[in-house]
Structures are given as C-alpha cells and as structure tokens.
Amino acid sequence: MIVLEKRPQPSKLWAYGTPVLAVLLTMIFGGLLFAALGKNPVDAIRTIFFDPVFGEFAFYYRPQLLVKGAPLVLIAIGLSLGFRAGIWNIGAEGQYIIGALCGAGVALAVYPLEAFWLFPLMIMAGALGGWAWAMIPAFLKVRFGTNEILVSLMLVYVAEQLLASMALGLLRNPDGFGFPGSRNLQQYPSAHNAELIAGTGMHLGVVFALIAVIFAYVLLSRHMLGFQIKLTGAAPRAAKFAGVNPARLILVCLGTSGALAGMAGLFEVAGPAGQVSIDFNVGYGFTAIIVAFLGRLNPIGILLAGGLMALTYIGGEIAQGQLGLPAAAIDLFQGMLLFFLLALDVLTNYRIRLRKGEAA
C-alpha cells in the first residue's frame, strides 16, 4: 500500500521543484482538456505560452505582460506576508475594488482640476481604502477571534455591490447619457496613470510592484518584523515565547496586504481600465493567491510567478480569439495550476513509501 512518511526536515529540492513540476503537469492536463474540447492541444499550449512573447504580434503583446503582471505581483506580495505568518487574507479582490473606488473618487470629486499633487493623493486614497477594508477582518479577529478567511472573503461580495452602486450612482458620468460607469480617467491628464515610456507598458503600477518586491525581500531577510513573521508561521508557540505580539502582527500583515491591493486597484482604474465600471474587477485578487503560492511566498519567486500568470492571461485571450476556446476553459486551466501546486506541495514535507499490506 502507499503511505506518506513525514520527512525529518522539509525538502529544499521539492520546495523549489514543485512549482516547475506543477506548471508541466498543468500543460499536460490542460492539453488533454483542450483536446476534449476538440482543439489541437499543442496549438493551444503554444498559443498560451509562446505566442505572447515570440509570436507574430509579440511586439503588441509583450508590453501587456507588465500591465497584467504588475497588479498580480503587488497584491501577491502583500498576501505573502500574511500567509507566511499563518494569517489568511482571501479578500484581496474586495480591497482591490475599494482602493480603486477611493482613488478614482478623489479624482472625480475635483474634476476637471489639473494639479501635480492629484495623482499622489489618489495613490494615498487607494492605499487607505484597501487598508481600511482589510482592517475589518483584522479588527474582528483581534477583538472577537473571528475567522479572517470567511470575513475577508464575504467582504468581497460587499465590495462588488458597492462597485455596482457607485458605477450606477454616485460616480456615474453625468455626460454619459445614462450609461453606467464613471468618466474616463485616461482623458483626465492629472488623474491618468499613463505609460512612463510610450509603448512599453511601464507605468507607475509597475514601478510600485518592483519597489514592493525589494521592500518585502529586505523586510523578510534583514528586519526584525520579517523574522517575527517567519517565526510565527513556522512555530506559533515559539513566537509567543519570543515576545511576538499576535494581535499587532495580524493588524500589520492584513493592513499591508490591504494597502497594496488598494494601490493595485487605483493603478488599474486610472490606467488600463480607465474608469469605474460594473465589471471593473477581473479577479486579480483571487489570481494573486495562485501567484503567491507559485512563487513560494518568496518576493523574487512572486515576481517570476506574476510574469507567468500574466502570460496565461494574455495567451488565454489570444487562444479565445484565434482558437475559439471558451473563457471558462482558460479559467479552469489557471485553476489547475493551483491544484497541482497544492497537491505536489505535500511532497515537501512527506515522502511516498510503498509498503506491504498486512494480511487480513
């Protein structure tokens, strides 16, 4: 019979090899899925992973890697800090939405004012909005011991209702002939998150994502708070004996992840999306969970994983257009990646053994 035997120490080989193997298995089983849908699996995998970077129209798709990857990396960095400490923020999608609403609300409140300080104020408003939304599950956990997974997740649906309400009401474009959605921030120079270098996809959201990666790396490797985060996740009882304040850690980790998710929402609504609309959120907050685990909760790994997930986003859109793959199949393909990653992660702490079964 097959049994799992606990390893004396977690395997570093499997810790770093699991993401690679998970990607390969996703390609294999994703190819089988596409074949079941009547598509050529080789063409589908090539379209998703090869065409955005090396295909005929790669010059157009390459900048989109930065556009799609930046919010994923920014959100995943914040989530990884909490995940390392055993604090599970599953509601980054809601914090992303609230950050976008708060940041866009600042610009729309003073429209058409042109001022150099407007966009920095929007960034602060977006971060504050995401932070405040994350503080709800943080406060409830610290004060009443509620489950932050359930509370943060349920708040996503509240945020989606607020988004719909704002797009149809308070933030609706008064010159939009009654259609839902705010003014287009891309046409408002002081509030537009424009490309820093034309044609590259590089905007301030990309810069902040890179800064977040560097900040998180230094925090986890050189700062006492980073040591406390890692210690709490590895040995909660030892962390208490070492003087770690659990309540403070919950507030810091959830607050940081909320602020980064809120900033990601602001950069998106002021840049690629351009306006507050009912369907503004596209699942970045949930996909960032995959990015965080695919990157092994390591800032550098998250940067690479964010690029890979951005590739599947863009390649998936190409496959839908060129091969006629349904959007649900692409979502399932991305979900496979998390499934295989979590399934294979068992091998980091356990080894598989074959033993003879005892006679009945």
C-alpha positions in Angstrom: 0.0 0.0 0.0 1.0 3.6 -0.5 1.8 5.6 2.7 3.0 9.2 3.4 6.1 9.3 5.6 6.9 12.6 7.3 10.4 13.9 6.4 12.7 14.9 9.3 13.2 18.3 7.5 11.3 19.9 4.6 12.9 19.0 1.3 14.5 22.1 -0.4 14.6 20.2 -3.7 10.8 19.6 -3.7 10.2 23.2 -2.3 11.8 24.7 -5.4 10.9 21.9 -7.8 7.2 21.7 -7.1 6.3 24.9 -9.0 8.1 23.7 -12.1 6.5 20.3 -11.9 3.1 21.9 -11.3 3.5 24.0 -14.5 4.5 21.0 -16.5 1.5 18.9 -15.2 -0.8 21.9 -15.9 0.4 21.9 -19.5 -0.2 18.2 -19.9 -3.6 18.0 -18.3 -4.6 21.4 -19.8 -3.7 19.9 -23.2 -6.0 17.0 -22.5 -8.8 19.4 -21.6 -8.3 21.3 -24.8 -8.3 18.1 -26.8 -11.6 17.1 -25.2 -13.0 20.4 -26.4 -11.9 19.5 -29.9 -8.9 21.7 -30.1 -5.3 20.8 -31.0 -3.6 20.7 -27.6 -0.1 21.5 -29.0 -1.5 24.6 -30.7 -3.4 25.7 -27.6 -0.4 25.4 -25.3 1.9 27.1 -27.9 -0.6 29.9 -28.2 -0.9 30.5 -24.5 2.8 30.2 -23.6 4.8 31.0 -26.8 2.8 33.5 -28.9 2.6 36.4 -26.5 6.4 36.6 -26.3 7.7 35.2 -29.6 4.6 35.1 -31.9 3.9 37.3 -35.0 2.3 40.0 -32.9 4.6 39.7 -29.9 5.6 43.4 -30.2 2.0 44.3 -29.2 1.6 41.6 -26.5 4.9 42.0 -24.7 4.0 45.3 -23.0 0.8 43.7 -21.8 2.9 41.4 -19.7 3.8 44.3 -17.5 0.3 45.7 -17.5 -1.2 42.3 -16.4 1.6 41.3 -14.2 2.0 44.4 -12.1 -1.3 44.2 -10.1 -0.8 40.5 -9.6 2.7 41.0 -8.1 1.7 44.0 -6.0 -1.3 42.1 -4.5 0.6 38.8 -4.1 3.5 40.5 -2.2 1.0 41.8 0.4 -0.7 38.4 0.7 2.6 36.5 1.1 3.5 38.4 4.2 0.3 37.3 5.9 0.4 33.8 4.5 3.9 33.3 5.9 2.6 34.2 9.4 -0.5 32.0 9.1 -2.8 35.0 8.5 -5.1 34.2 5.6 -6.4 37.2 3.7 -8.6 35.7 1.0 -10.4 39.0 0.3 -7.8 41.0 -1.6 -10.3 41.2 -4.5 -12.5 43.4 -2.3 -9.6 45.5 -1.1 -8.6 46.0 -4.7 -12.1 47.2 -5.6 -12.4 49.6 -2.6 -8.9 51.0 -3.4 -10.0 51.7 -6.9 -13.2 53.4 -5.8 -11.5 55.6 -3.2 -8.7 56.6 -5.6 -11.0 57.3 -8.5 -13.4 59.1 -6.2 -10.8 61.6 -5.2 -10.1 62.5 -8.9 -13.8 62.6 -9.9 -14.6 64.8 -6.8 -12.4 67.6 -8.1 -12.9 67.1 -11.9 -11.6 68.9 -14.0 -9.0 70.3 -11.7 -5.4 69.9 -13.1 -2.8 69.7 -10.3 0.5 67.9 -9.8 -0.5 66.7 -6.4 -3.7 65.0 -7.5 -2.3 61.6 -8.6 -0.2 61.2 -5.4 -3.3 62.0 -3.4 -5.2 59.3 -5.4 -2.4 56.7 -4.6 -2.7 57.5 -0.9 -6.5 57.3 -1.1 -6.4 54.0 -2.9 -3.9 52.5 -0.3 -6.0 53.9 2.6 -9.2 52.4 1.1 -7.7 49.0 0.7 -6.2 49.2 4.2 -9.5 50.2 5.8 -11.3 47.3 4.1 -8.7 44.9 5.4 -8.9 46.3 8.9 -12.5 45.0 9.2 -11.5 41.3 9.3 -8.3 42.2 11.2 -10.2 44.0 14.0 -12.9 41.3 14.2 -10.2 38.6 14.5 -8.2 40.5 17.2 -11.3 41.6 19.2 -13.6 38.6 18.8 -11.5 35.8 17.4 -13.4 35.5 14.1 -12.1 33.6 11.1 -10.3 36.1 8.8 -10.7 33.7 5.8 -14.5 33.9 6.0 -14.8 37.5 6.9 -12.4 38.8 4.2 -14.0 36.5 1.6 -17.5 37.7 2.4 -16.4 41.3 2.2 -15.5 40.7 -1.5 -19.2 40.4 -2.3 -20.0 43.5 -0.3 -17.3 45.4 -2.3 -18.7 44.2 -5.6 -22.2 45.5 -4.6 -20.6 48.9 -3.7 -18.8 48.9 -7.1 -22.1 48.4 -8.9 -23.8 51.0 -6.8 -21.1 53.6 -7.5 -20.9 52.8 -11.2 -24.7 53.3 -11.4 -25.0 56.2 -9.0 -22.5 58.5 -7.2 -19.6 58.1 -9.6 -21.6 57.7 -12.8 -20.5 60.0 -15.6 -23.1 62.9 -15.8 -22.3 63.3 -19.5 -22.6 59.5 -20.2 -26.3 59.6 -21.4 -27.3 57.4 -18.5 -24.9 54.6 -19.2 -23.2 53.0 -16.1 -19.6 53.9 -15.5 -17.6 56.9 -14.4 -15.8 59.5 -16.5 -12.8 58.1 -18.4 -9.7 58.9 -16.3 -7.5 58.3 -19.3 -8.8 61.6 -20.7 -8.1 63.4 -17.4 -4.3 64.1 -17.6 -3.8 64.8 -13.8 -5.6 61.5 -12.9 -4.3 59.2 -15.7 -1.8 56.5 -14.8 0.0 56.9 -18.2 2.9 54.9 -19.5 6.2 56.3 -18.4 7.9 55.2 -21.6 5.5 55.0 -24.6 4.8 51.5 -26.0 6.5 49.6 -23.1 3.6 49.1 -20.8 5.7 50.6 -18.0 3.5 52.7 -15.7 3.7 53.7 -12.0 1.9 50.5 -11.0 4.9 48.5 -12.4 7.3 50.7 -10.6 5.5 50.3 -7.3 5.3 46.5 -7.8 9.1 46.3 -8.2 9.5 48.5 -5.1 7.2 46.2 -3.2 9.3 43.2 -4.2 12.5 44.9 -3.0 10.9 46.1 0.2 9.5 42.6 1.0 12.8 40.9 0.3 14.7 43.3 2.7 11.9 43.0 5.3 12.0 39.2 5.3 15.7 38.9 5.2 17.0 41.8 7.2 14.3 43.2 9.5 13.1 42.0 12.9 9.5 42.2 11.8 10.3 39.8 8.9 11.9 37.4 11.4 8.7 37.6 13.6 6.5 36.9 10.5 8.5 33.8 9.6 8.8 32.6 13.2 5.0 32.9 13.7 4.3 30.9 10.6 6.8 28.2 11.4 6.3 27.9 15.2 3.4 29.9 16.7 4.1 28.8 20.3 7.8 29.6 20.0 6.9 33.1 18.6 4.8 33.8 21.7 7.7 32.8 24.0 9.9 35.1 21.9 7.7 38.1 22.7 5.8 38.3 19.4 2.5 40.2 19.7 0.0 38.2 17.7 -2.6 41.0 17.6 -0.1 43.5 16.2 1.1 41.0 13.6 -2.4 40.4 12.4 -3.0 44.2 12.1 0.3 44.8 10.3 0.0 41.9 7.8 -3.7 42.4 6.9 -3.2 46.2 6.8 -0.2 45.9 4.5 -1.8 43.4 2.1 -5.0 45.6 2.0 -3.0 48.7 1.3 -1.1 47.1 -1.6 -4.2 45.6 -3.1 -5.9 49.0 -2.9 -3.0 50.6 -4.7 -3.2 47.9 -7.4 -6.8 48.8 -7.8 -6.1 52.5 -8.1 -3.3 52.0 -10.7 -5.6 49.8 -12.7 -8.7 52.1 -12.7 -6.5 55.1 -13.5 -4.6 53.3 -16.2 -5.5 50.2 -18.3 -9.2 50.1 -17.2 -9.7 53.9 -17.3 -13.0 54.1 -15.5 -15.1 52.7 -12.7 -17.5 50.2 -14.2 -19.7 47.4 -13.0 -17.3 44.7 -14.4 -14.1 46.6 -13.4 -12.7 43.8 -11.2 -11.4 40.8 -13.3 -10.3 38.5 -10.5 -6.8 39.8 -9.8 -7.3 39.5 -6.1 -8.0 35.8 -6.4 -5.4 35.0 -9.0 -2.8 36.7 -6.8 -3.3 33.9 -4.3 -2.0 31.5 -7.0 0.9 33.8 -7.7 1.9 34.0 -4.1 2.0 30.2 -3.7 3.5 29.6 -7.1 6.3 32.0 -6.0 6.7 30.0 -2.8 5.8 33.2 -0.8 9.3 34.5 -1.8 9.4 38.0 -3.3 11.6 37.1 -6.2 9.6 34.0 -6.8 6.4 36.0 -6.8 7.9 38.4 -9.4 8.6 35.4 -11.7 5.2 33.8 -10.9 3.4 37.1 -11.7 5.0 37.1 -15.1 3.9 33.5 -15.7 0.3 34.2 -14.7 0.3 37.4 -16.9 1.4 35.1 -19.8 -1.5 32.8 -19.2 -3.9 35.8 -19.1 -2.7 37.2 -22.4 -2.2 33.8 -24.1 -5.6 32.8 -22.9 -7.2 35.8 -24.6 -5.3 35.0 -27.8 -6.5 31.4 -27.6 -10.0 32.5 -27.2 -9.8 34.8 -30.2 -7.8 32.5 -32.6 -8.8 29.0 -31.5 -12.3 29.6 -30.2 -11.5 28.3 -26.7 -14.2 29.3 -24.1 -13.2 31.6 -21.3 -14.2 29.0 -18.8 -11.6 26.6 -20.1 -8.9 29.2 -19.6 -10.1 29.8 -16.0 -10.0 26.1 -15.4 -6.5 25.9 -16.9 -5.3 28.5 -14.4 -7.1 26.7 -11.6 -5.3 23.5 -12.5 -2.0 25.3 -11.7 -3.1 26.0 -8.1 -4.5 22.5 -7.7 -1.3 20.7 -8.9 0.8 23.2 -6.8 -1.0 22.4 -3.6 -1.2 18.7 -4.3 2.5 18.4 -5.0 3.4 20.6 -2.1 2.7 17.6 0.2 6.0 16.1 -1.1 7.9 19.0 0.5 7.1 17.6 4.0 6.3 14.0 3.2 7.8 11.2 1.1 5.9 8.5 -0.6 6.6 4.9 0.6 5.3 1.6 -0.7 4.6 -1.0 2.0 3.2 -4.5 2.0 -0.3 -4.6 3.4 -0.8 -6.8 6.4 -2.8 -10.0 5.9 -6.4 -9.7 7.0 
